[in-house]
Amino acid sequence: MPRLDVTISFSRALEDVFRKNREIRTVAKAQKNGAILTFQTLSEMVFPQNNEQYPKPNRLEALSAVFYLGMQARISKSAFPLLPIRYHIVCNGIEGACVKLSSTHPEG
C-alpha cells in the first residue's frame, strides 16, 4: 500500500490512495444499480472464493475494512466519501430500528 501524504488531511490522503482501489471500486459498482446484496455475497464478489488467500472469515473482516476506509476517504469535509453512508447503514444497522423477516419474500 502506498504511504499516505502527511501534508494533507487524513481523509484526503485516504481518498488519494483508495480512489483507484479495486476493492472499493468493486463495492461501488456492485451497489450502483441499487441491488440488495448480502454481506456474504458482496464479500465473495470483492474477494474471490477461489483464492485461498481470502478464507471466509477474512473476507468478511476485509469487507468491513473496505467499507470503513471508503467512508472515511473524501476530498474535503463537505465532499461525498468514496463509499456513501448507505453502505454504513447496511453494515452497521440503525440503533432502534426493527426488521420483520418474511418467509414469503425473496429478500427474507
Biopython code that builds the backbone (N, CA, C, O; Angstrom):
import numpy as np
from Bio.PDB.StructureBuilder import StructureBuilder

atoms = [
    (1, "MET", "N", (0.844, -1.171, 0.000)),
    (1, "MET", "CA", (0.000, 0.000, 0.000)),
    (1, "MET", "C", (0.889, 1.233, 0.000)),
    (1, "MET", "O", (1.879, 1.295, 0.729)),
    (2, "PRO", "N", (0.534, 2.210, -0.816)),
    (2, "PRO", "CA", (1.319, 3.449, -0.836)),
    (2, "PRO", "C", (1.213, 4.191, 0.494)),
    (2, "PRO", "O", (0.227, 4.051, 1.218)),
    (3, "ARG", "N", (2.217, 4.964, 0.797)),
    (3, "ARG", "CA", (2.205, 5.781, 2.018)),
    (3, "ARG", "C", (1.222, 6.925, 1.855)),
    (3, "ARG", "O", (1.033, 7.449, 0.757)),
    (4, "LEU", "N", (0.602, 7.304, 2.955)),
    (4, "LEU", "CA", (-0.315, 8.437, 2.936)),
    (4, "LEU", "C", (0.479, 9.733, 2.965)),
    (4, "LEU", "O", (1.515, 9.823, 3.625)),
    (5, "ASP", "N", (-0.011, 10.729, 2.249)),
    (5, "ASP", "CA", (0.611, 12.044, 2.209)),
    (5, "ASP", "C", (0.297, 12.761, 3.529)),
    (5, "ASP", "O", (-0.858, 13.093, 3.792)),
    (6, "VAL", "N", (1.304, 12.996, 4.345)),
    (6, "VAL", "CA", (1.089, 13.613, 5.661)),
    (6, "VAL", "C", (0.936, 15.134, 5.584)),
    (6, "VAL", "O", (0.696, 15.780, 6.604)),
    (7, "THR", "N", (1.070, 15.709, 4.394)),
    (7, "THR", "CA", (0.925, 17.161, 4.255)),
    (7, "THR", "C", (-0.517, 17.581, 4.013)),
    (7, "THR", "O", (-0.817, 18.774, 3.965)),
    (8, "ILE", "N", (-1.416, 16.605, 3.859)),
    (8, "ILE", "CA", (-2.837, 16.909, 3.644)),
    (8, "ILE", "C", (-3.657, 16.187, 4.710)),
    (8, "ILE", "O", (-3.123, 15.380, 5.471)),
    (9, "SER", "N", (-4.952, 16.481, 4.760)),
    (9, "SER", "CA", (-5.807, 15.857, 5.772)),
    (9, "SER", "C", (-5.828, 14.335, 5.591)),
    (9, "SER", "O", (-5.590, 13.821, 4.499)),
    (10, "PHE", "N", (-6.116, 13.636, 6.680)),
    (10, "PHE", "CA", (-6.164, 12.176, 6.646)),
    (10, "PHE", "C", (-7.199, 11.679, 5.644)),
    (10, "PHE", "O", (-6.928, 10.763, 4.867)),
    (11, "SER", "N", (-8.400, 12.289, 5.664)),
    (11, "SER", "CA", (-9.457, 11.837, 4.758)),
    (11, "SER", "C", (-9.081, 12.078, 3.296)),
    (11, "SER", "O", (-9.410, 11.268, 2.430)),
    (12, "ARG", "N", (-8.397, 13.181, 3.020)),
    (12, "ARG", "CA", (-7.951, 13.462, 1.641)),
    (12, "ARG", "C", (-6.856, 12.482, 1.230)),
    (12, "ARG", "O", (-6.844, 12.001, 0.097)),
    (13, "ALA", "N", (-5.944, 12.189, 2.143)),
    (13, "ALA", "CA", (-4.879, 11.224, 1.842)),
    (13, "ALA", "C", (-5.468, 9.847, 1.543)),
    (13, "ALA", "O", (-5.014, 9.158, 0.629)),
    (14, "LEU", "N", (-6.490, 9.447, 2.324)),
    (14, "LEU", "CA", (-7.162, 8.179, 2.049)),
    (14, "LEU", "C", (-7.813, 8.204, 0.667)),
    (14, "LEU", "O", (-7.740, 7.227, -0.078)),
    (15, "GLU", "N", (-8.441, 9.316, 0.333)),
    (15, "GLU", "CA", (-9.099, 9.437, -0.966)),
    (15, "GLU", "C", (-8.072, 9.307, -2.089)),
    (15, "GLU", "O", (-8.321, 8.628, -3.085)),
    (16, "ASP", "N", (-6.928, 9.951, -1.930)),
    (16, "ASP", "CA", (-5.871, 9.870, -2.942)),
    (16, "ASP", "C", (-5.417, 8.428, -3.169)),
    (16, "ASP", "O", (-5.191, 8.013, -4.306)),
    (17, "VAL", "N", (-5.287, 7.677, -2.089)),
    (17, "VAL", "CA", (-4.798, 6.301, -2.179)),
    (17, "VAL", "C", (-5.893, 5.346, -2.659)),
    (17, "VAL", "O", (-5.639, 4.481, -3.497)),
    (18, "PHE", "N", (-7.100, 5.498, -2.132)),
    (18, "PHE", "CA", (-8.137, 4.498, -2.374)),
    (18, "PHE", "C", (-9.069, 4.772, -3.544)),
    (18, "PHE", "O", (-9.879, 3.906, -3.874)),
    (19, "ARG", "N", (-8.998, 5.914, -4.177)),
    (19, "ARG", "CA", (-9.921, 6.169, -5.289)),
    (19, "ARG", "C", (-9.721, 5.195, -6.445)),
    (19, "ARG", "O", (-10.636, 4.990, -7.243)),
    (20, "LYS", "N", (-8.543, 4.594, -6.545)),
    (20, "LYS", "CA", (-8.275, 3.613, -7.601)),
    (20, "LYS", "C", (-8.240, 2.183, -7.051)),
    (20, "LYS", "O", (-7.886, 1.251, -7.773)),
    (21, "ASN", "N", (-8.598, 2.010, -5.801)),
    (21, "ASN", "CA", (-8.551, 0.710, -5.151)),
    (21, "ASN", "C", (-9.580, -0.245, -5.769)),
    (21, "ASN", "O", (-10.757, 0.099, -5.888)),
    (22, "ARG", "N", (-9.140, -1.424, -6.154)),
    (22, "ARG", "CA", (-10.009, -2.398, -6.806)),
    (22, "ARG", "C", (-11.188, -2.799, -5.922)),
    (22, "ARG", "O", (-12.316, -2.901, -6.404)),
    (23, "GLU", "N", (-10.937, -3.024, -4.647)),
    (23, "GLU", "CA", (-12.000, -3.473, -3.757)),
    (23, "GLU", "C", (-13.077, -2.405, -3.563)),
    (23, "GLU", "O", (-14.268, -2.715, -3.605)),
    (24, "ILE", "N", (-12.676, -1.174, -3.355)),
    (24, "ILE", "CA", (-13.650, -0.087, -3.187)),
    (24, "ILE", "C", (-14.442, 0.115, -4.474)),
    (24, "ILE", "O", (-15.652, 0.338, -4.434)),
    (25, "ARG", "N", (-13.768, 0.037, -5.601)),
    (25, "ARG", "CA", (-14.456, 0.203, -6.888)),
    (25, "ARG", "C", (-15.442, -0.946, -7.141)),
    (25, "ARG", "O", (-16.513, -0.733, -7.708)),
    (26, "THR", "N", (-15.079, -2.153, -6.722)),
    (26, "THR", "CA", (-15.972, -3.300, -6.887)),
    (26, "THR", "C", (-17.231, -3.126, -6.041)),
    (26, "THR", "O", (-18.335, -3.395, -6.513)),
    (27, "VAL", "N", (-17.074, -2.679, -4.797)),
    (27, "VAL", "CA", (-18.226, -2.436, -3.926)),
    (27, "VAL", "C", (-19.123, -1.356, -4.535)),
    (27, "VAL", "O", (-20.339, -1.534, -4.617)),
    (28, "ALA", "N", (-18.540, -0.257, -4.953)),
    (28, "ALA", "CA", (-19.320, 0.847, -5.520)),
    (28, "ALA", "C", (-20.062, 0.397, -6.774)),
    (28, "ALA", "O", (-21.231, 0.740, -6.954)),
    (29, "LYS", "N", (-19.409, -0.357, -7.632)),
    (29, "LYS", "CA", (-20.034, -0.833, -8.868)),
    (29, "LYS", "C", (-21.167, -1.808, -8.568)),
    (29, "LYS", "O", (-22.222, -1.747, -9.199)),
    (30, "ALA", "N", (-20.955, -2.704, -7.610)),
    (30, "ALA", "CA", (-21.981, -3.693, -7.263)),
    (30, "ALA", "C", (-23.240, -3.028, -6.722)),
    (30, "ALA", "O", (-24.343, -3.524, -6.949)),
    (31, "GLN", "N", (-23.092, -1.927, -6.019)),
    (31, "GLN", "CA", (-24.235, -1.260, -5.407)),
    (31, "GLN", "C", (-24.811, -0.131, -6.258)),
    (31, "GLN", "O", (-25.845, 0.440, -5.912)),
    (32, "LYS", "N", (-24.153, 0.191, -7.361)),
    (32, "LYS", "CA", (-24.563, 1.334, -8.177)),
    (32, "LYS", "C", (-26.005, 1.230, -8.671)),
    (32, "LYS", "O", (-26.714, 2.234, -8.730)),
    (33, "ASN", "N", (-26.441, 0.025, -9.025)),
    (33, "ASN", "CA", (-27.795, -0.118, -9.565)),
    (33, "ASN", "C", (-28.855, -0.289, -8.482)),
    (33, "ASN", "O", (-30.028, -0.503, -8.789)),
    (34, "GLY", "N", (-28.448, -0.195, -7.217)),
    (34, "GLY", "CA", (-29.398, -0.288, -6.119)),
    (34, "GLY", "C", (-29.737, -1.701, -5.690)),
    (34, "GLY", "O", (-30.648, -1.903, -4.887)),
    (35, "ALA", "N", (-29.020, -2.680, -6.209)),
    (35, "ALA", "CA", (-29.280, -4.073, -5.832)),
    (35, "ALA", "C", (-29.008, -4.281, -4.341)),
    (35, "ALA", "O", (-28.125, -3.648, -3.763)),
    (36, "ILE", "N", (-29.775, -5.166, -3.743)),
    (36, "ILE", "CA", (-29.564, -5.518, -2.344)),
    (36, "ILE", "C", (-28.802, -6.830, -2.321)),
    (36, "ILE", "O", (-29.293, -7.853, -2.798)),
    (37, "LEU", "N", (-27.616, -6.796, -1.770)),
    (37, "LEU", "CA", (-26.771, -7.976, -1.679)),
    (37, "LEU", "C", (-26.494, -8.289, -0.221)),
    (37, "LEU", "O", (-26.384, -7.384, 0.606)),
    (38, "THR", "N", (-26.383, -9.559, 0.090)),
    (38, "THR", "CA", (-25.978, -9.912, 1.446)),
    (38, "THR", "C", (-24.507, -9.561, 1.614)),
    (38, "THR", "O", (-23.757, -9.467, 0.642)),
    (39, "PHE", "N", (-24.122, -9.375, 2.838)),
    (39, "PHE", "CA", (-22.721, -9.063, 3.144)),
    (39, "PHE", "C", (-21.819, -10.189, 2.639)),
    (39, "PHE", "O", (-20.740, -9.935, 2.103)),
    (40, "GLN", "N", (-22.269, -11.433, 2.814)),
    (40, "GLN", "CA", (-21.509, -12.598, 2.360)),
    (40, "GLN", "C", (-21.337, -12.583, 0.841)),
    (40, "GLN", "O", (-20.234, -12.798, 0.339)),
    (41, "THR", "N", (-22.419, -12.330, 0.112)),
    (41, "THR", "CA", (-22.364, -12.306, -1.351)),
    (41, "THR", "C", (-21.408, -11.228, -1.838)),
    (41, "THR", "O", (-20.586, -11.463, -2.723)),
    (42, "LEU", "N", (-21.525, -10.049, -1.251)),
    (42, "LEU", "CA", (-20.644, -8.961, -1.657)),
    (42, "LEU", "C", (-19.183, -9.281, -1.323)),
    (42, "LEU", "O", (-18.288, -8.961, -2.105)),
    (43, "SER", "N", (-18.941, -9.897, -0.189)),
    (43, "SER", "CA", (-17.558, -10.247, 0.171)),
    (43, "SER", "C", (-16.973, -11.228, -0.829)),
    (43, "SER", "O", (-15.779, -11.173, -1.126)),
    (44, "GLU", "N", (-17.802, -12.129, -1.352)),
    (44, "GLU", "CA", (-17.335, -13.094, -2.349)),
    (44, "GLU", "C", (-17.070, -12.428, -3.691)),
    (44, "GLU", "O", (-16.204, -12.873, -4.443)),
    (45, "MET", "N", (-17.814, -11.359, -3.998)),
    (45, "MET", "CA", (-17.567, -10.608, -5.231)),
    (45, "MET", "C", (-16.259, -9.820, -5.128)),
    (45, "MET", "O", (-15.472, -9.767, -6.074)),
    (46, "VAL", "N", (-16.047, -9.214, -3.972)),
    (46, "VAL", "CA", (-14.870, -8.370, -3.776)),
    (46, "VAL", "C", (-13.604, -9.202, -3.589)),
    (46, "VAL", "O", (-12.539, -8.868, -4.108)),
    (47, "PHE", "N", (-13.743, -10.284, -2.841)),
    (47, "PHE", "CA", (-12.613, -11.173, -2.551)),
    (47, "PHE", "C", (-12.973, -12.571, -3.047)),
    (47, "PHE", "O", (-13.626, -13.325, -2.326)),
    (48, "PRO", "N", (-12.566, -12.929, -4.253)),
    (48, "PRO", "CA", (-13.000, -14.180, -4.888)),
    (48, "PRO", "C", (-12.808, -15.423, -4.015)),
    (48, "PRO", "O", (-11.790, -15.584, -3.343)),
    (49, "GLN", "N", (-13.823, -16.296, -4.048)),
    (49, "GLN", "CA", (-13.814, -17.519, -3.258)),
    (49, "GLN", "C", (-12.689, -18.472, -3.652)),
    (49, "GLN", "O", (-12.126, -19.158, -2.799)),
    (50, "ASN", "N", (-12.366, -18.512, -4.935)),
    (50, "ASN", "CA", (-11.372, -19.483, -5.389)),
    (50, "ASN", "C", (-9.948, -19.089, -5.026)),
    (50, "ASN", "O", (-9.000, -19.797, -5.367)),
    (51, "ASN", "N", (-9.794, -17.981, -4.347)),
    (51, "ASN", "CA", (-8.471, -17.533, -3.928)),
    (51, "ASN", "C", (-8.279, -17.903, -2.458)),
    (51, "ASN", "O", (-8.941, -17.345, -1.583)),
    (52, "GLU", "N", (-7.377, -18.838, -2.190)),
    (52, "GLU", "CA", (-7.161, -19.307, -0.817)),
    (52, "GLU", "C", (-6.600, -18.221, 0.095)),
    (52, "GLU", "O", (-6.575, -18.384, 1.315)),
    (53, "GLN", "N", (-6.156, -17.126, -0.487)),
    (53, "GLN", "CA", (-5.645, -16.001, 0.305)),
    (53, "GLN", "C", (-6.774, -15.369, 1.117)),
    (53, "GLN", "O", (-6.522, -14.697, 2.117)),
    (54, "TYR", "N", (-8.021, -15.585, 0.685)),
    (54, "TYR", "CA", (-9.168, -14.959, 1.336)),
    (54, "TYR", "C", (-10.133, -15.993, 1.898)),
    (54, "TYR", "O", (-11.205, -16.188, 1.324)),
    (55, "PRO", "N", (-9.797, -16.669, 3.004)),
    (55, "PRO", "CA", (-10.786, -17.565, 3.610)),
    (55, "PRO", "C", (-11.994, -16.756, 4.088)),
    (55, "PRO", "O", (-11.888, -15.548, 4.301)),
    (56, "LYS", "N", (-13.137, -17.418, 4.257)),
    (56, "LYS", "CA", (-14.408, -16.752, 4.555)),
    (56, "LYS", "C", (-14.327, -15.729, 5.688)),
    (56, "LYS", "O", (-14.745, -14.591, 5.476)),
    (57, "PRO", "N", (-13.815, -16.058, 6.878)),
    (57, "PRO", "CA", (-13.779, -15.043, 7.950)),
    (57, "PRO", "C", (-12.938, -13.827, 7.572)),
    (57, "PRO", "O", (-13.277, -12.699, 7.931)),
    (58, "ASN", "N", (-11.859, -14.051, 6.861)),
    (58, "ASN", "CA", (-11.013, -12.926, 6.451)),
    (58, "ASN", "C", (-11.722, -12.043, 5.434)),
    (58, "ASN", "O", (-11.551, -10.824, 5.457)),
    (59, "ARG", "N", (-12.516, -12.635, 4.540)),
    (59, "ARG", "CA", (-13.248, -11.847, 3.543)),
    (59, "ARG", "C", (-14.240, -10.916, 4.229)),
    (59, "ARG", "O", (-14.373, -9.754, 3.843)),
    (60, "LEU", "N", (-14.932, -11.418, 5.238)),
    (60, "LEU", "CA", (-15.925, -10.598, 5.928)),
    (60, "LEU", "C", (-15.268, -9.446, 6.678)),
    (60, "LEU", "O", (-15.754, -8.316, 6.634)),
    (61, "GLU", "N", (-14.178, -9.726, 7.360)),
    (61, "GLU", "CA", (-13.442, -8.666, 8.059)),
    (61, "GLU", "C", (-12.854, -7.665, 7.072)),
    (61, "GLU", "O", (-12.885, -6.456, 7.304)),
    (62, "ALA", "N", (-12.319, -8.179, 5.975)),
    (62, "ALA", "CA", (-11.718, -7.293, 4.966)),
    (62, "ALA", "C", (-12.780, -6.394, 4.345)),
    (62, "ALA", "O", (-12.520, -5.217, 4.095)),
    (63, "LEU", "N", (-13.979, -6.934, 4.091)),
    (63, "LEU", "CA", (-15.038, -6.114, 3.516)),
    (63, "LEU", "C", (-15.474, -5.031, 4.493)),
    (63, "LEU", "O", (-15.761, -3.909, 4.078)),
    (64, "SER", "N", (-15.529, -5.344, 5.770)),
    (64, "SER", "CA", (-15.827, -4.317, 6.777)),
    (64, "SER", "C", (-14.798, -3.202, 6.719)),
    (64, "SER", "O", (-15.147, -2.026, 6.813)),
    (65, "ALA", "N", (-13.534, -3.565, 6.564)),
    (65, "ALA", "CA", (-12.466, -2.562, 6.473)),
    (65, "ALA", "C", (-12.607, -1.722, 5.204)),
    (65, "ALA", "O", (-12.366, -0.515, 5.227)),
    (66, "VAL", "N", (-12.995, -2.355, 4.106)),
    (66, "VAL", "CA", (-13.210, -1.618, 2.847)),
    (66, "VAL", "C", (-14.301, -0.570, 3.055)),
    (66, "VAL", "O", (-14.143, 0.581, 2.648)),
    (67, "PHE", "N", (-15.419, -0.969, 3.694)),
    (67, "PHE", "CA", (-16.488, -0.003, 3.965)),
    (67, "PHE", "C", (-15.984, 1.149, 4.827)),
    (67, "PHE", "O", (-16.218, 2.316, 4.514)),
    (68, "TYR", "N", (-15.304, 0.821, 5.895)),
    (68, "TYR", "CA", (-14.835, 1.855, 6.819)),
    (68, "TYR", "C", (-13.895, 2.839, 6.114)),
    (68, "TYR", "O", (-14.070, 4.054, 6.215)),
    (69, "LEU", "N", (-12.910, 2.313, 5.409)),
    (69, "LEU", "CA", (-11.963, 3.194, 4.717)),
    (69, "LEU", "C", (-12.653, 4.002, 3.625)),
    (69, "LEU", "O", (-12.356, 5.182, 3.441)),
    (70, "GLY", "N", (-13.566, 3.373, 2.905)),
    (70, "GLY", "CA", (-14.285, 4.081, 1.846)),
    (70, "GLY", "C", (-15.155, 5.199, 2.363)),
    (70, "GLY", "O", (-15.359, 6.196, 1.670)),
    (71, "MET", "N", (-15.676, 5.051, 3.580)),
    (71, "MET", "CA", (-16.499, 6.110, 4.179)),
    (71, "MET", "C", (-15.638, 7.248, 4.731)),
    (71, "MET", "O", (-16.098, 8.386, 4.826)),
    (72, "GLN", "N", (-14.409, 6.945, 5.088)),
    (72, "GLN", "CA", (-13.506, 7.974, 5.620)),
    (72, "GLN", "C", (-12.827, 8.762, 4.506)),
    (72, "GLN", "O", (-12.437, 9.912, 4.708)),
    (73, "ALA", "N", (-12.684, 8.155, 3.339)),
    (73, "ALA", "CA", (-11.938, 8.763, 2.237)),
    (73, "ALA", "C", (-12.798, 9.779, 1.489)),
    (73, "ALA", "O", (-13.810, 9.430, 0.881)),
    (74, "ARG", "N", (-12.372, 11.050, 1.545)),
    (74, "ARG", "CA", (-13.080, 12.117, 0.838)),
    (74, "ARG", "C", (-12.125, 13.278, 0.587)),
    (74, "ARG", "O", (-11.168, 13.480, 1.335)),
    (75, "ILE", "N", (-12.391, 14.029, -0.458)),
    (75, "ILE", "CA", (-11.518, 15.141, -0.844)),
    (75, "ILE", "C", (-11.533, 16.244, 0.210)),
    (75, "ILE", "O", (-10.500, 16.848, 0.501)),
    (76, "SER", "N", (-12.708, 16.504, 0.780)),
    (76, "SER", "CA", (-12.830, 17.532, 1.810)),
    (76, "SER", "C", (-13.977, 17.137, 2.750)),
    (76, "SER", "O", (-14.729, 16.206, 2.462)),
    (77, "LYS", "N", (-14.101, 17.844, 3.860)),
    (77, "LYS", "CA", (-15.163, 17.529, 4.826)),
    (77, "LYS", "C", (-16.554, 17.673, 4.225)),
    (77, "LYS", "O", (-17.488, 16.992, 4.650)),
    (78, "SER", "N", (-16.698, 18.550, 3.244)),
    (78, "SER", "CA", (-18.016, 18.768, 2.638)),
    (78, "SER", "C", (-18.269, 17.871, 1.428)),
    (78, "SER", "O", (-19.371, 17.886, 0.880)),
    (79, "ALA", "N", (-17.293, 17.102, 1.005)),
    (79, "ALA", "CA", (-17.437, 16.234, -0.170)),
    (79, "ALA", "C", (-18.022, 14.880, 0.225)),
    (79, "ALA", "O", (-17.936, 14.464, 1.381)),
    (80, "PHE", "N", (-18.612, 14.207, -0.746)),
    (80, "PHE", "CA", (-19.105, 12.860, -0.517)),
    (80, "PHE", "C", (-17.920, 11.908, -0.393)),
    (80, "PHE", "O", (-16.907, 12.091, -1.069)),
    (81, "PRO", "N", (-18.036, 10.896, 0.460)),
    (81, "PRO", "CA", (-16.965, 9.905, 0.576)),
    (81, "PRO", "C", (-16.956, 8.968, -0.630)),
    (81, "PRO", "O", (-17.916, 8.920, -1.400)),
    (82, "LEU", "N", (-15.871, 8.233, -0.780)),
    (82, "LEU", "CA", (-15.803, 7.257, -1.871)),
    (82, "LEU", "C", (-16.941, 6.243, -1.780)),
    (82, "LEU", "O", (-17.502, 5.851, -2.804)),
    (83, "LEU", "N", (-17.283, 5.820, -0.580)),
    (83, "LEU", "CA", (-18.437, 4.938, -0.370)),
    (83, "LEU", "C", (-19.423, 5.699, 0.514)),
    (83, "LEU", "O", (-19.143, 5.927, 1.691)),
    (84, "PRO", "N", (-20.560, 6.091, -0.028)),
    (84, "PRO", "CA", (-21.525, 6.874, 0.740)),
    (84, "PRO", "C", (-22.056, 6.141, 1.973)),
    (84, "PRO", "O", (-21.862, 4.936, 2.130)),
    (85, "ILE", "N", (-22.715, 6.880, 2.823)),
    (85, "ILE", "CA", (-23.177, 6.396, 4.121)),
    (85, "ILE", "C", (-24.138, 5.221, 4.019)),
    (85, "ILE", "O", (-24.240, 4.443, 4.968)),
    (86, "ARG", "N", (-24.842, 5.063, 2.913)),
    (86, "ARG", "CA", (-25.811, 3.956, 2.827)),
    (86, "ARG", "C", (-25.139, 2.608, 3.055)),
    (86, "ARG", "O", (-25.779, 1.679, 3.548)),
    (87, "TYR", "N", (-23.859, 2.484, 2.705)),
    (87, "TYR", "CA", (-23.144, 1.227, 2.951)),
    (87, "TYR", "C", (-22.946, 1.035, 4.450)),
    (87, "TYR", "O", (-23.011, -0.085, 4.956)),
    (88, "HIS", "N", (-22.705, 2.125, 5.147)),
    (88, "HIS", "CA", (-22.522, 2.073, 6.593)),
    (88, "HIS", "C", (-23.807, 1.590, 7.262)),
    (88, "HIS", "O", (-23.766, 0.762, 8.172)),
    (89, "ILE", "N", (-24.923, 2.099, 6.816)),
    (89, "ILE", "CA", (-26.203, 1.713, 7.396)),
    (89, "ILE", "C", (-26.449, 0.223, 7.159)),
    (89, "ILE", "O", (-26.911, -0.479, 8.059)),
    (90, "VAL", "N", (-26.148, -0.256, 5.974)),
    (90, "VAL", "CA", (-26.345, -1.668, 5.661)),
    (90, "VAL", "C", (-25.476, -2.555, 6.542)),
    (90, "VAL", "O", (-25.916, -3.613, 6.992)),
    (91, "CYS", "N", (-24.254, -2.129, 6.787)),
    (91, "CYS", "CA", (-23.319, -2.960, 7.562)),
    (91, "CYS", "C", (-23.524, -2.865, 9.063)),
    (91, "CYS", "O", (-23.416, -3.870, 9.765)),
    (92, "ASN", "N", (-23.813, -1.692, 9.559)),
    (92, "ASN", "CA", (-23.860, -1.489, 10.997)),
    (92, "ASN", "C", (-25.266, -1.357, 11.560)),
    (92, "ASN", "O", (-25.456, -1.445, 12.773)),
    (93, "GLY", "N", (-26.241, -1.149, 10.708)),
    (93, "GLY", "CA", (-27.605, -1.006, 11.178)),
    (93, "GLY", "C", (-27.866, 0.374, 11.759)),
    (93, "GLY", "O", (-26.967, 1.210, 11.852)),
    (94, "ILE", "N", (-29.101, 0.591, 12.142)),
    (94, "ILE", "CA", (-29.518, 1.852, 12.736)),
    (94, "ILE", "C", (-30.049, 1.534, 14.124)),
    (94, "ILE", "O", (-30.913, 0.671, 14.279)),
    (95, "GLU", "N", (-29.541, 2.223, 15.126)),
    (95, "GLU", "CA", (-29.955, 1.963, 16.505)),
    (95, "GLU", "C", (-31.458, 2.161, 16.638)),
    (95, "GLU", "O", (-32.007, 3.174, 16.205)),
    (96, "GLY", "N", (-32.108, 1.185, 17.241)),
    (96, "GLY", "CA", (-33.543, 1.270, 17.473)),
    (96, "GLY", "C", (-34.399, 0.802, 16.311)),
    (96, "GLY", "O", (-35.619, 0.726, 16.449)),
    (97, "ALA", "N", (-33.805, 0.487, 15.176)),
    (97, "ALA", "CA", (-34.579, 0.032, 14.024)),
    (97, "ALA", "C", (-34.929, -1.441, 14.186)),
    (97, "ALA", "O", (-34.147, -2.223, 14.726)),
    (98, "CYS", "N", (-36.095, -1.802, 13.720)),
    (98, "CYS", "CA", (-36.536, -3.194, 13.784)),
    (98, "CYS", "C", (-36.822, -3.689, 12.374)),
    (98, "CYS", "O", (-37.227, -2.924, 11.498)),
    (99, "VAL", "N", (-36.608, -4.962, 12.176)),
    (99, "VAL", "CA", (-36.862, -5.578, 10.880)),
    (99, "VAL", "C", (-37.726, -6.811, 11.099)),
    (99, "VAL", "O", (-37.451, -7.622, 11.983)),
    (100, "LYS", "N", (-38.764, -6.948, 10.295)),
    (100, "LYS", "CA", (-39.597, -8.137, 10.354)),
    (100, "LYS", "C", (-39.277, -8.979, 9.128)),
    (100, "LYS", "O", (-39.458, -8.528, 7.997)),
    (101, "LEU", "N", (-38.802, -10.198, 9.349)),
    (101, "LEU", "CA", (-38.465, -11.092, 8.258)),
    (101, "LEU", "C", (-39.714, -11.811, 7.768)),
    (101, "LEU", "O", (-40.613, -12.129, 8.546)),
    (102, "SER", "N", (-39.750, -12.057, 6.477)),
    (102, "SER", "CA", (-40.887, -12.723, 5.879)),
    (102, "SER", "C", (-40.436, -13.988, 5.177)),
    (102, "SER", "O", (-39.510, -13.953, 4.367)),
    (103, "SER", "N", (-41.073, -15.089, 5.474)),
    (103, "SER", "CA", (-40.715, -16.356, 4.829)),
    (103, "SER", "C", (-41.227, -16.403, 3.384)),
    (103, "SER", "O", (-40.809, -17.269, 2.616)),
    (104, "THR", "N", (-42.122, -15.490, 3.005)),
    (104, "THR", "CA", (-42.668, -15.493, 1.652)),
    (104, "THR", "C", (-41.991, -14.485, 0.737)),
    (104, "THR", "O", (-42.270, -14.476, -0.463)),
    (105, "HIS", "N", (-41.128, -13.650, 1.248)),
    (105, "HIS", "CA", (-40.457, -12.629, 0.441)),
    (105, "HIS", "C", (-39.053, -13.117, 0.095)),
    (105, "HIS", "O", (-38.347, -13.625, 0.966)),
    (106, "PRO", "N", (-38.631, -12.969, -1.180)),
    (106, "PRO", "CA", (-37.329, -13.495, -1.594)),
    (106, "PRO", "C", (-36.133, -12.844, -0.887)),
    (106, "PRO", "O", (-35.064, -13.451, -0.823)),
    (107, "GLU", "N", (-36.286, -11.640, -0.363)),
    (107, "GLU", "CA", (-35.195, -10.966, 0.333)),
    (107, "GLU", "C", (-35.141, -11.346, 1.810)),
    (107, "GLU", "O", (-34.249, -10.887, 2.523)),
    (108, "GLY", "N", (-36.059, -12.163, 2.281)),
    (108, "GLY", "CA", (-36.074, -12.591, 3.672)),
    (108, "GLY", "C", (-37.098, -11.863, 4.439)),
    (108, "GLY", "O", (-37.253, -12.096, 5.638)),
]
sb = StructureBuilder()
sb.init_structure("model")
sb.init_model(0)
sb.init_chain("A")
sb.init_seg("    ")
for serial, (resi, resn, name, xyz) in enumerate(atoms, 1):
    if name == "N":
        sb.init_residue(resn, " ", resi, " ")
    sb.init_atom(name, np.array(xyz, "f"), 0.0, 1.0, " ", f" {name:<3s}", serial, name[0])
structure = sb.get_structure()
